[in-house]
Amino acid sequence: MMRIKKTKTTTEEKTRGIRDLLFKMLVSAVIGGILGLLIGYLHFSQQGDLPAFTPRWLALIQGLILPGLLIITLLSIILQESIFRKLKEVSGLLEAAEDEDFHRLDYEEERIGALLVGANVMSQVLCIVLFSFGYSFDYLKDLPALSSCLVFIICFVYCGCMQARYIQLTQAVHPEKKGNVASRKFRQQWLESCDEAEKEIIYQSAYKAYALANTLLGILLFVTLVANLLFHTGILAIIVVGIVYLAQTLTYCRSCVQLKKIKINR
């Protein structure tokens, strides 16, 4: 078996790489120090106002949870139904399309589907963020709070059903796509039914998502540390972000090792 000839890295290149890394770390430390001084100054200079300020705004937001959830749910249904209707139109044209129009319609199907998924997830996130301001036993004992819970559940049930409808529509247009929506192995079944070109797109997109999440989790870990220092948010958020960060990194590394082993054993 032929060995691939590797280009040796020169000493100058190694030194330059270490020097650039140390410089970036120094700049990051200086920026972090400046931000720390600024945050500390703002915290201690306004410390007397925080106890009276926070409950007032929290009570105001809690009063807006029910109408806010109603608005989010209503707009979410209108937006997603509109996108889904457009997706059905494109899918109907795709089934009878000739070669020239097929690729254009196939792209439109992917683009509109991405908009639908984005709207779906955004509505869930907005509901969770808004509902979290009143998620306590003191708040949930009142009737408006129970109504908020009901609207919250309705929004999530609708979003789950919309995801299932989107998958079923895709499977109707592309019968080769396999997988039971209710199955725990749906993602694996779906991936196995994709062709090589589709798998390549999925793999590249998944790596971009991994790279972004890796950066974002590092930032969130720092943010939760600072938030606990200033607002006493507790260590649970830090622990959760840390576990997700660790699990993602270890899963990626483990997968790389397993795939390399499989490639060698072939």
C-alpha positions in Angstrom: 0.0 0.0 0.0 1.4 3.4 -0.9 2.1 5.9 1.8 1.1 9.5 1.4 4.1 11.8 1.6 3.6 14.4 4.3 5.0 17.9 4.1 7.1 18.6 7.2 6.3 21.7 9.2 9.3 24.0 9.5 10.5 25.3 12.9 9.7 28.8 11.8 6.1 27.9 11.0 5.8 26.1 14.4 7.2 29.1 16.2 4.9 31.5 14.4 1.9 29.4 15.2 2.7 29.3 18.9 3.5 33.0 18.9 0.1 33.9 17.2 -1.7 31.6 19.6 -0.1 33.3 22.7 -0.9 36.7 21.2 -4.5 35.9 20.8 -4.7 34.5 24.3 -3.1 37.7 25.6 -5.6 39.9 23.7 -8.5 37.7 25.0 -7.2 38.1 28.6 -6.9 41.9 28.3 -10.4 42.1 26.8 -11.7 39.8 29.5 -10.1 41.9 32.2 -11.6 45.1 30.9 -15.1 43.5 30.7 -14.6 42.1 34.2 -13.7 45.6 35.6 -16.7 47.2 33.8 -19.2 44.5 35.0 -17.8 44.7 38.5 -18.1 48.5 38.6 -21.7 48.4 37.3 -22.6 45.7 39.8 -21.2 47.4 42.9 -22.3 50.9 41.9 -25.9 49.8 41.4 -26.1 47.0 43.9 -28.5 48.9 46.1 -31.0 49.3 43.3 -31.1 45.6 42.1 -33.3 44.1 44.8 -36.1 46.6 44.2 -35.6 46.7 40.4 -35.8 42.9 39.7 -39.1 42.0 41.3 -40.9 44.9 39.8 -39.9 44.0 36.2 -40.5 40.3 36.9 -44.0 41.0 38.1 -44.6 43.0 34.9 -43.4 40.3 32.7 -45.4 37.7 34.5 -48.5 39.7 33.8 -47.7 39.5 30.1 -47.0 35.8 29.9 -50.6 34.6 29.0 -51.2 37.2 26.3 -47.6 36.8 25.0 -48.0 33.0 24.8 -51.4 33.5 23.0 -49.8 35.9 20.5 -46.8 33.6 19.9 -49.0 30.5 19.4 -51.4 32.3 17.1 -48.6 33.8 14.9 -46.8 30.5 14.9 -49.8 28.6 13.6 -50.5 31.3 10.9 -46.9 31.4 9.8 -46.3 27.7 9.8 -49.6 26.9 8.0 -48.7 29.5 5.3 -45.2 28.0 4.8 -46.6 24.5 4.8 -49.2 25.4 2.2 -46.4 26.8 0.0 -44.4 23.7 0.5 -47.3 21.5 -0.6 -47.6 23.6 -3.8 -43.9 23.1 -4.6 -44.0 19.4 -3.7 -47.0 19.0 -6.1 -45.1 20.6 -8.9 -42.0 18.6 -8.1 -43.7 15.2 -8.7 -44.4 16.0 -12.4 -41.4 18.2 -13.1 -39.0 17.6 -16.0 -35.3 17.5 -15.6 -34.8 21.2 -16.2 -37.3 22.3 -13.5 -36.7 19.5 -11.1 -33.4 20.9 -9.7 -35.0 24.3 -9.2 -38.0 22.9 -7.5 -35.9 20.6 -5.4 -34.0 23.6 -4.1 -37.2 25.5 -3.4 -38.5 22.5 -1.5 -35.4 22.4 0.7 -35.4 26.2 1.2 -39.1 26.3 2.2 -38.7 23.3 4.4 -35.8 25.0 6.2 -38.0 28.1 6.8 -40.7 25.8 8.2 -38.3 24.1 10.6 -36.8 27.5 11.6 -40.3 29.0 12.4 -41.2 25.8 14.3 -38.2 25.8 16.5 -38.3 29.6 17.0 -41.9 29.5 18.3 -40.9 26.7 20.8 -37.9 28.7 22.1 -39.9 31.9 22.4 -42.6 30.1 24.4 -40.0 28.5 26.7 -38.2 31.8 27.4 -41.4 33.7 28.1 -42.9 30.9 30.2 -39.7 30.6 32.2 -40.3 34.0 33.8 -43.3 32.6 35.6 -42.3 29.0 36.1 -42.6 28.8 39.9 -45.1 27.4 42.4 -46.0 30.9 43.5 -47.0 31.8 40.0 -48.6 28.6 38.9 -51.2 28.5 41.8 -53.3 31.2 40.0 -55.8 30.6 37.3 -54.1 32.8 34.6 -50.9 30.8 35.2 -52.8 27.5 34.6 -54.2 29.1 31.4 -50.6 29.9 30.4 -49.7 26.3 30.9 -52.5 25.2 28.7 -51.5 27.6 25.9 -47.9 26.5 26.3 -48.8 22.9 25.9 -51.0 23.6 22.9 -48.2 25.4 21.1 -45.8 22.5 21.7 -48.3 19.9 20.6 -49.0 21.9 17.4 -45.3 22.2 16.7 -44.8 18.5 17.2 -47.6 17.7 14.8 -46.3 20.1 12.2 -42.9 18.4 12.3 -44.7 15.1 11.7 -46.7 16.6 8.8 -43.6 17.9 7.2 -41.8 14.5 7.3 -44.9 12.7 6.0 -45.2 15.2 3.1 -41.5 14.7 2.2 -42.0 10.9 2.3 -45.1 11.2 0.1 -43.1 13.1 -2.5 -39.9 11.1 -2.1 -41.0 7.5 -1.4 -37.4 6.3 -1.0 -37.2 8.3 2.3 -37.8 5.8 5.1 -38.4 6.1 8.8 -41.3 6.1 11.3 -41.8 9.5 12.9 -42.7 8.0 16.2 -39.7 5.7 16.2 -36.7 6.3 18.5 -34.4 5.3 15.5 -36.1 7.7 13.0 -33.0 9.8 12.4 -30.9 6.6 11.7 -33.6 5.2 9.4 -33.9 8.5 7.5 -30.1 8.8 7.1 -29.8 5.2 5.8 -32.5 5.9 3.1 -30.6 9.0 1.8 -28.3 8.7 -1.3 -24.6 9.6 -1.1 -25.1 13.2 -2.3 -27.7 13.8 0.4 -25.5 12.2 3.0 -22.6 14.4 2.0 -24.9 17.5 2.5 -26.0 16.2 5.9 -22.5 15.5 7.0 -21.1 18.9 6.0 -24.1 20.7 7.5 -23.7 18.7 10.7 -20.1 19.6 11.0 -20.9 23.3 10.6 -23.5 23.0 13.3 -21.0 21.2 15.5 -18.4 23.9 15.0 -20.9 26.7 15.8 -22.2 24.9 18.8 -18.7 24.3 20.1 -18.0 28.0 20.0 -21.4 29.0 21.4 -21.2 26.6 24.3 -17.8 28.0 25.3 -19.3 31.5 25.3 -22.4 30.3 27.2 -20.2 28.7 29.8 -18.5 32.0 30.4 -21.9 33.9 30.4 -23.4 31.5 33.0 -20.3 32.0 35.2 -20.7 35.7 35.1 -24.5 35.6 35.6 -24.0 33.5 38.7 -21.5 36.0 40.0 -23.7 39.0 39.4 -27.3 37.8 39.7 -26.9 34.6 41.8 -28.6 32.5 39.1 -27.2 29.3 40.6 -24.7 26.7 39.4 -27.3 24.5 37.6 -27.1 26.5 34.4 -23.3 26.2 34.5 -23.4 22.4 35.1 -26.0 21.9 32.3 -23.9 23.9 29.8 -20.8 22.2 30.9 -22.3 18.7 30.5 -23.6 19.5 27.0 -20.2 20.9 26.1 -18.4 17.8 27.4 -20.9 15.4 25.9 -20.7 17.0 22.4 -16.9 17.0 22.4 -16.6 13.4 23.6 -19.3 12.2 21.2 -17.4 13.8 18.3 -14.0 12.4 19.3 -15.5 8.9 20.0 -17.2 8.9 16.6 -13.9 10.0 14.8 -12.0 7.1 16.5 -14.7 4.5 15.7 -14.9 5.6 12.0 -11.1 5.5 11.7 -11.0 2.0 13.1 -13.7 0.9 10.7 -11.7 2.4 7.8 -8.6 0.6 8.9 -10.3 -2.8 9.3 -11.7 -2.7 5.8 
